[in-house]
């Protein structure tokens, strides 16, 4: 494969991730207001802190890749809209909290796939720092996913 074509694919992925991180920051603030479970609020705040680290990693990756053009991330925008619908339809705080977890895990799986794919491409293109930075993001997202699963199981058992 042409290395320049691969680097452009990486730049496109980084641009989408950068745009998605902005949507995620906006969504987290909105979602935090709807969460009632204390542990869920803690996980969401921790996720917000992690997202700030991801943003710093993305900035470094974008620099290594040579910059990117601004773009929208329609996937994350749509996900945020679905999250609003799920929360809006909840009839109890427990169901709303479980819906928040569901939406959060869907977003985490998006990030795992997106970061993982671009990390693999970056490694193949010789963008070592980018590959390492994005791989760390994948690990962060996997850990958060496990924490969300454990919380959902505890909430279900208590309900």
C-alpha positions as CSV (number, residue, x, y, z in Angstrom):
1,X,0.0,0.0,0.0
2,X,1.1,3.5,-0.7
3,X,2.4,5.0,2.6
4,X,1.0,8.4,1.7
5,X,-2.5,6.9,1.2
6,X,-2.2,5.2,4.6
7,X,-1.1,8.4,6.3
8,X,-4.1,10.2,4.8
9,X,-6.4,7.5,6.2
10,X,-4.7,8.0,9.6
11,X,-5.2,11.7,9.4
12,X,-8.9,11.2,8.5
13,X,-9.2,8.9,11.5
14,X,-7.5,11.3,13.8
15,X,-9.7,14.2,12.6
16,X,-12.8,12.1,13.3
17,X,-11.5,11.2,16.7
18,X,-10.7,14.8,17.5
19,X,-14.2,15.9,16.5
20,X,-15.7,13.0,18.4
21,X,-13.9,14.0,21.5
22,X,-15.6,17.4,21.4
23,X,-19.0,15.8,21.1
24,X,-18.1,13.4,24.0
25,X,-17.1,16.3,26.3
26,X,-20.4,18.1,25.6
27,X,-22.4,14.8,26.1
28,X,-20.7,14.0,29.4
29,X,-21.7,17.3,31.0
30,X,-25.3,16.7,29.9
31,X,-25.3,13.1,31.0
32,X,-23.8,13.9,34.5
33,X,-26.8,16.0,35.3
34,X,-29.1,13.0,34.6
35,X,-27.2,10.3,36.6
36,X,-28.4,9.6,40.1
37,X,-26.2,6.7,41.3
38,X,-23.1,8.0,43.1
39,X,-20.8,5.4,41.6
40,X,-22.1,6.1,38.1
41,X,-21.4,9.8,38.7
42,X,-17.9,8.9,39.7
43,X,-17.4,6.8,36.7
44,X,-18.7,9.5,34.4
45,X,-16.4,12.1,36.0
46,X,-13.4,9.7,35.7
47,X,-14.4,9.2,32.1
48,X,-14.4,13.0,31.6
49,X,-10.9,13.2,33.0
50,X,-9.7,10.3,30.8
51,X,-11.2,12.1,27.8
52,X,-9.1,15.1,28.5
53,X,-6.0,12.8,28.5
54,X,-7.2,11.4,25.2
55,X,-7.5,14.9,23.8
56,X,-3.9,15.5,24.7
57,X,-2.8,12.3,23.1
58,X,-4.8,13.1,20.0
59,X,-3.1,16.5,19.8
60,X,0.3,14.8,19.9
61,X,-0.8,12.2,17.3
62,X,-2.1,15.0,15.0
63,X,1.2,16.8,15.3
64,X,3.1,13.6,14.4
65,X,0.8,12.9,11.5
66,X,1.4,16.4,10.1
67,X,-1.9,18.0,11.0
68,X,-5.5,17.3,10.1
69,X,-8.4,19.2,8.6
70,X,-11.4,19.9,10.8
71,X,-14.4,17.7,10.3
72,X,-17.6,16.6,12.0
73,X,-18.2,13.3,13.6
74,X,-21.7,12.3,12.7
75,X,-21.4,9.0,14.4
76,X,-20.8,10.5,17.8
77,X,-23.4,13.3,17.2
78,X,-26.0,10.6,16.4
79,X,-24.9,8.6,19.5
80,X,-25.4,11.6,21.7
81,X,-28.9,12.1,20.3
82,X,-29.8,8.4,20.9
83,X,-28.4,8.9,24.5
84,X,-30.8,11.8,25.0
85,X,-33.7,9.7,23.8
86,X,-32.8,6.8,26.1
87,X,-32.6,9.1,29.1
88,X,-35.8,10.9,28.1
89,X,-37.8,7.7,27.9
90,X,-36.7,6.3,31.3
91,X,-39.5,6.0,33.8
92,X,-37.3,5.6,36.9
93,X,-33.9,6.9,38.0
94,X,-32.6,3.3,38.0
95,X,-33.7,2.7,34.4
96,X,-32.2,6.0,33.4
97,X,-28.9,5.1,35.1
98,X,-28.8,1.8,33.3
99,X,-29.6,3.6,30.0
100,X,-26.7,5.9,30.7
101,X,-24.4,2.9,31.2
102,X,-25.7,1.4,28.0
103,X,-25.0,4.6,26.0
104,X,-21.6,4.9,27.7
105,X,-20.6,1.4,26.7
106,X,-21.7,1.9,23.1
107,X,-19.5,5.0,23.0
108,X,-16.6,3.1,24.6
109,X,-16.9,0.4,22.0
110,X,-16.8,3.0,19.3
111,X,-13.6,4.4,20.8
112,X,-12.0,1.0,21.2
113,X,-12.6,0.2,17.5
114,X,-11.6,3.7,16.3
115,X,-8.5,4.0,18.4
116,X,-7.5,0.4,17.8
117,X,-7.9,0.7,14.0
118,X,-6.0,3.9,13.7
119,X,-3.3,2.7,16.1
120,X,-2.7,-0.3,13.8
121,X,-2.5,1.9,10.8
122,X,-0.1,4.2,12.5
123,X,2.1,1.4,13.5
124,X,2.2,0.2,9.9
125,X,3.0,3.7,8.7
126,X,5.9,4.1,11.2
127,X,4.1,6.7,13.4
128,X,5.3,5.0,16.5
129,X,4.2,7.7,19.0
130,X,0.7,7.8,17.5
131,X,0.4,4.1,17.7
132,X,1.5,4.0,21.3
133,X,-0.8,6.9,22.3
134,X,-3.8,5.4,20.7
135,X,-3.1,2.0,22.1
136,X,-3.2,3.5,25.5
137,X,-6.5,5.1,24.7
138,X,-7.8,1.6,23.8
139,X,-6.6,0.2,27.1
140,X,-8.3,3.1,29.0
141,X,-11.6,2.5,27.1
142,X,-11.5,-1.3,27.8
143,X,-11.0,-0.6,31.5
144,X,-13.9,1.8,31.6
145,X,-16.1,-0.7,29.8
146,X,-15.3,-3.3,32.4
147,X,-16.1,-0.8,35.2
148,X,-19.4,0.1,33.5
149,X,-20.3,-3.6,33.1
150,X,-19.6,-4.3,36.8
151,X,-21.7,-1.3,37.9
152,X,-24.6,-2.4,35.7
153,X,-24.5,-5.8,37.2
154,X,-24.5,-4.4,40.7
155,X,-27.5,-2.1,39.9
156,X,-29.4,-5.0,38.3
157,X,-28.7,-7.2,41.3
158,X,-29.9,-4.5,43.7
159,X,-33.0,-3.8,41.7
